[in-house]
Every structure is written in C-alpha cells, then in structure tokens.
Amino acid sequence: MEYRSEAARVELSDSKEIAALLAAQKQTQRPPAAPRVRLMPRNARRHRCHCGVCSTCQENARWDKIFNEKFADPNYYKPQPVRHTSSLSYPAR
C-alpha cells in the first residue's frame, strides 16, 4: 500500500507483516535493579549546633534575624476575634 502526497511519498506496511516483525523481535530483559539503601534511617533527625560561637551558628543566627525582621508576624498566634457578619455586608468600594 502506498500513500502519495505533494511533499512526501510514504509506503505503508501490511498489519500482518508488522505483527510478525514484532513477534520475532527479542524481548530485552532489564537487569535486576540494585536494592536501595537509605543513607540515613527514616526516623533519624538532624540536630543543629546551638553553641553560638562557630561560623554555622553565627550564620544561622544572622538568617534567623533577617527572616524575623521581614516575615515574622507578632499577631500570628494571638486569638482572632470571631466575626459574625457576612462579607457581603461590607461597604462597597
């Protein structure tokens, strides 16, 4: 069977021929995967140094200060008043 177009000429194979080629093709087997090994146990926690003297502690303190100045909200954990009104009752803008 042949398909002709202005741009290209494509020859199509018979479906029986394709099935025979696929059946004759060797099925390649993957080698068994190596077992995965955890570098750290799942329940192990990393502990940060808190000496305040080493360079890691000083760098962590510097970034904690920067973060707290920019993002810490002092009212985040305070109790919020319960509102018993609908947002539809707010004044129109």
C-alpha positions in Angstrom: 0.0 0.0 0.0 1.3 3.4 -0.9 0.4 6.9 0.2 1.3 9.8 -2.0 1.4 13.4 -1.2 2.9 16.5 -2.8 5.5 16.7 -0.1 6.4 13.1 0.5 5.9 9.5 -0.6 5.2 7.1 2.2 4.9 3.3 1.9 2.7 1.7 4.4 3.2 -2.0 5.5 0.6 -4.6 5.9 -0.6 -5.1 9.5 0.2 -8.9 9.4 3.8 -8.1 8.4 4.1 -5.6 11.3 2.7 -8.2 13.8 5.2 -10.8 12.5 8.2 -8.4 12.9 7.1 -7.5 16.5 6.7 -11.2 17.4 10.1 -12.1 16.1 11.8 -9.2 17.9 13.7 -10.3 21.0 12.2 -9.1 24.3 15.1 -7.5 26.1 15.1 -8.0 29.8 16.4 -5.3 32.2 19.0 -6.5 34.7 17.6 -6.6 38.2 17.9 -3.3 40.0 20.2 -3.0 42.9 18.5 -2.8 46.2 18.0 0.8 47.5 20.0 1.7 50.6 19.0 4.5 52.9 21.9 6.8 53.8 20.0 7.9 57.0 17.3 6.0 58.8 13.9 7.4 58.2 13.4 8.3 61.8 16.8 9.9 62.3 16.7 13.7 62.9 19.4 16.1 62.2 20.5 18.2 65.1 21.6 21.8 64.7 24.5 23.1 66.7 23.5 25.8 69.1 26.8 26.8 70.6 26.6 30.4 69.2 30.3 30.5 68.6 31.0 28.6 65.4 30.5 30.1 62.0 27.5 27.9 61.3 25.7 29.1 64.4 26.5 32.7 63.6 25.3 32.3 60.0 22.1 30.7 61.2 21.5 33.5 63.8 22.1 36.1 61.1 19.5 34.5 58.8 17.0 34.0 61.6 17.3 37.7 62.4 16.8 38.7 58.8 13.7 36.4 58.5 12.2 37.6 61.7 12.6 41.3 60.7 10.9 40.7 57.3 8.4 38.0 57.8 7.6 37.3 61.5 4.1 38.5 62.4 3.8 39.1 66.2 0.0 38.7 66.0 0.0 35.3 64.1 -0.6 33.2 67.2 -2.8 35.6 69.1 -6.5 34.7 69.3 -8.5 36.1 66.4 -11.9 37.7 67.1 -14.8 35.7 65.7 -16.8 37.7 63.1 -20.5 37.1 62.9 -21.1 39.2 59.8 -21.2 38.4 56.1 -18.6 39.6 53.8 -21.5 40.9 51.6 -22.4 43.5 54.3 -19.0 45.2 54.0 -19.2 48.7 52.3 -18.9 48.8 48.6 -15.6 50.1 47.2 
